[in-house]
Amino acid sequence: MTTATINDTINETNADAAADTAATARTDTPVLELDHVSYSYTKGGKKVLADKNYKFHAGRVVSITGPSGAGKTTLLSLLSGLTTPSEGKVLYQGNDLAKADRYRYRSRDIGVIFQSFNLLPALTVAENIILSMDASGKKFDRPKKEIAAELIAKVRLQPEYLNERILHLSGGEQQRVAIARALSYDPAVILADEPTGNLDLATQDDIMAIFRSLAHDEGKSVIIVTHSPEVAAASDEVYQLAKLVRHHR
């Protein structure tokens, strides 16, 4: 695992076997990149993020950490294309998101896992996953419910969960469904906002094992905003955001 501030040059090491495994899946071309990105909520206002330069590669699990107010959620919003930088660029596969079809980007290229899951409780697991597939606009070569069944197996849920309503599931089970839904259209990038915040340690470890498999075995770029030291320790890289402080003279 590599730890650095977000503006540092990242020096890859062979610190542990997990890092070695992930390094084999890493490509030289970043999937996502921050290019001198700054952000403030109002024009000329205080910057939440200032001059961030960063490259996210395929095959890596990256945890973004830092104190409250450091801009972690803002950074995730920028990476998801929901927000555009005040200065600089966010690049996806070398293309400026500000000039791209951001709806297509959000519905096909990235999968977002929300802290509150954002599942529809009255619908079944299968229906939640299939709705996401429909929203992507992609064509699928097999029945969608068959794909949904494969996805819940990937997140370690038994087949009978497919027809279970979300409102009957535990928090850990809902998180697994949220991951399956994010994977439903096979995105290149997974963005997760505090995905283990309300889970017990055993479930947290299992969720992180799923994320590592998605990165190391399938070559996805997995980016996690977290306050958890355990989640950070289980990641390939940890990038720390420092809170910006305005000094008055």
PyMOL commands that set and color helices and strands:
alter all, ss='L'
color gray80, all
select helices_A, chain A and resi 17-25+72-79+97-99+102-109+125-136+144-154+159-163+166-168+171-182+201-216+229-233
alter helices_A, ss='H'
color red, helices_A
select strands_A, chain A and resi 2-5+32-40+47-56+61-65+87-92+95-96+110-113+189-193+221-225+237-240
alter strands_A, ss='S'
color yellow, strands_A
deselect
rebuild
show_as cartoon
